[in-house]
């Protein structure tokens, strides 16, 4: 029998170790797996590489990991949001390495990892300083840059509903990086607002098939 | 009534001027900041679908308190709504839409635009400020047309329409049209062509606020 449901947040993040690369879903405040990230903080692991779109906000989730100096490196497209004061402070102190990646390139690098590809050529950023040191090639008369896959040891994602096989649906714009990140993590952990019975999710409406998911945990709804 | 001398486009007029150039049936992405104002200026008699990089097509206006969905935000992290017929998709598909040439128009803000259509809008190169790029580079390379909307000069009066960008590039040779408070300009093979002067702005005044030679 397949049952990917786990009883607690502690069980959901069990086994994550120091030095792990963790893909964290969310865009702004939408679709952030805050409870899972807080559970990683409680786990006490350090020297993490966090891949996420923004630099954390306020004092919870990724911001708390950065505040507590658990994050060695942030791979990110837009860290400098108004509420990212812990990112700004740790970066200014030189305590946090930043790899800045254009948003679509970041997402596609994770897709490449999940899809078993060795990378891809993109025109995005090819003629800019973000392509410095990378292989470039003219393709159909346009400069492209070679981008590597970006796999995670773990992905942490927020979805709406899950059944015991790990099939997922999402809610509105909270879907964002989730469906890509769950394919790119060696261990994919998803927090949902609701568990449903197998068969309750219309197969035509399942956004993420359960094969990509290892653990699902239920958290309270907003 | 006191006569008011109009000089230049107001911010609202700039947004309306961009909106006027967006054809019915277009798929459009509006960048953060000044480009967002174009959304309010879109005429109701045209069906124009707005795309948001975080996975929305058919983005609607600001919600009423009853309509508010805390997860439904735009690229600027503001609450929005979904029009009837709108859809959600994940980030990788959203950037496929952008980079794959499926958007008709991308409206972006600019620090500088060169006479060749080079765009600089993501970094001032200040090493004390953490860099951030978001979706700007994908939007700049991907859309069929790129419109830049910005003030014509900096607060100190320095031209932002330049021969060569001094700030780090977002993408080279991508901008098709430039909308400023002083004029609308089209980027052509032989340089910048003035499509329209803002009310009360003279050719000499526009040229003196602009680095490259303009074609009138």
Boltz contact constraints between the chains, C-beta under 6 A:
constraints:
  - contact:
      token1: [A, 27]
      token2: [B, 54]
      max_distance: 6.0
  - contact:
      token1: [A, 28]
      token2: [B, 73]
      max_distance: 6.0
  - contact:
      token1: [A, 28]
      token2: [B, 77]
      max_distance: 6.0
  - contact:
      token1: [A, 30]
      token2: [B, 71]
      max_distance: 6.0
  - contact:
      token1: [A, 30]
      token2: [B, 73]
      max_distance: 6.0
  - contact:
      token1: [A, 77]
      token2: [B, 133]
      max_distance: 6.0
  - contact:
      token1: [A, 77]
      token2: [B, 134]
      max_distance: 6.0
  - contact:
      token1: [A, 78]
      token2: [B, 132]
      max_distance: 6.0
  - contact:
      token1: [A, 78]
      token2: [B, 134]
      max_distance: 6.0
  - contact:
      token1: [A, 79]
      token2: [B, 130]
      max_distance: 6.0
  - contact:
      token1: [A, 79]
      token2: [B, 132]
      max_distance: 6.0
  - contact:
      token1: [A, 80]
      token2: [B, 130]
      max_distance: 6.0
  - contact:
      token1: [A, 80]
      token2: [B, 132]
      max_distance: 6.0
  - contact:
      token1: [A, 91]
      token2: [B, 130]
      max_distance: 6.0
  - contact:
      token1: [A, 100]
      token2: [B, 131]
      max_distance: 6.0
  - contact:
      token1: [A, 100]
      token2: [B, 133]
      max_distance: 6.0
  - contact:
      token1: [A, 102]
      token2: [B, 133]
      max_distance: 6.0
  - contact:
      token1: [A, 102]
      token2: [B, 137]
      max_distance: 6.0
  - contact:
      token1: [A, 102]
      token2: [B, 138]
      max_distance: 6.0
  - contact:
      token1: [A, 103]
      token2: [B, 134]
      max_distance: 6.0
  - contact:
      token1: [A, 103]
      token2: [B, 135]
      max_distance: 6.0
  - contact:
      token1: [A, 104]
      token2: [B, 95]
      max_distance: 6.0
  - contact:
      token1: [A, 104]
      token2: [B, 99]
      max_distance: 6.0
  - contact:
      token1: [A, 104]
      token2: [B, 138]
      max_distance: 6.0
  - contact:
      token1: [A, 107]
      token2: [B, 91]
      max_distance: 6.0
  - contact:
      token1: [A, 107]
      token2: [B, 92]
      max_distance: 6.0
  - contact:
      token1: [A, 107]
      token2: [B, 95]
      max_distance: 6.0
  - contact:
      token1: [A, 111]
      token2: [B, 92]
      max_distance: 6.0
  - contact:
      token1: [A, 123]
      token2: [B, 141]
      max_distance: 6.0
  - contact:
      token1: [A, 124]
      token2: [B, 137]
      max_distance: 6.0
  - contact:
      token1: [A, 124]
      token2: [B, 138]
      max_distance: 6.0
  - contact:
      token1: [A, 124]
      token2: [B, 141]
      max_distance: 6.0
  - contact:
      token1: [A, 125]
      token2: [B, 137]
      max_distance: 6.0
  - contact:
      token1: [A, 127]
      token2: [B, 172]
      max_distance: 6.0
  - contact:
      token1: [A, 128]
      token2: [B, 169]
      max_distance: 6.0
  - contact:
      token1: [A, 129]
      token2: [B, 168]
      max_distance: 6.0
  - contact:
      token1: [A, 171]
      token2: [B, 71]
      max_distance: 6.0
  - contact:
      token1: [A, 172]
      token2: [B, 69]
      max_distance: 6.0
  - contact:
      token1: [A, 172]
      token2: [B, 71]
      max_distance: 6.0
  - contact:
      token1: [A, 172]
      token2: [B, 72]
      max_distance: 6.0
  - contact:
      token1: [A, 172]
      token2: [B, 88]
      max_distance: 6.0
  - contact:
      token1: [A, 173]
      token2: [B, 54]
      max_distance: 6.0
  - contact:
      token1: [A, 173]
      token2: [B, 55]
      max_distance: 6.0
  - contact:
      token1: [A, 173]
      token2: [B, 56]
      max_distance: 6.0
  - contact:
      token1: [A, 173]
      token2: [B, 71]
      max_distance: 6.0
  - contact:
      token1: [A, 173]
      token2: [B, 72]
      max_distance: 6.0
  - contact:
      token1: [A, 173]
      token2: [B, 73]
      max_distance: 6.0
  - contact:
      token1: [A, 174]
      token2: [B, 71]
      max_distance: 6.0
  - contact:
      token1: [A, 175]
      token2: [B, 55]
      max_distance: 6.0
  - contact:
      token1: [A, 175]
      token2: [B, 88]
      max_distance: 6.0
  - contact:
      token1: [A, 175]
      token2: [B, 90]
      max_distance: 6.0
  - contact:
      token1: [A, 176]
      token2: [B, 54]
      max_distance: 6.0
  - contact:
      token1: [A, 176]
      token2: [B, 55]
      max_distance: 6.0
  - contact:
      token1: [A, 176]
      token2: [B, 91]
      max_distance: 6.0
  - contact:
      token1: [A, 177]
      token2: [B, 91]
      max_distance: 6.0
  - contact:
      token1: [A, 179]
      token2: [B, 90]
      max_distance: 6.0
  - contact:
      token1: [A, 180]
      token2: [B, 90]
      max_distance: 6.0
  - contact:
      token1: [A, 180]
      token2: [B, 92]
      max_distance: 6.0
  - contact:
      token1: [A, 222]
      token2: [B, 70]
      max_distance: 6.0
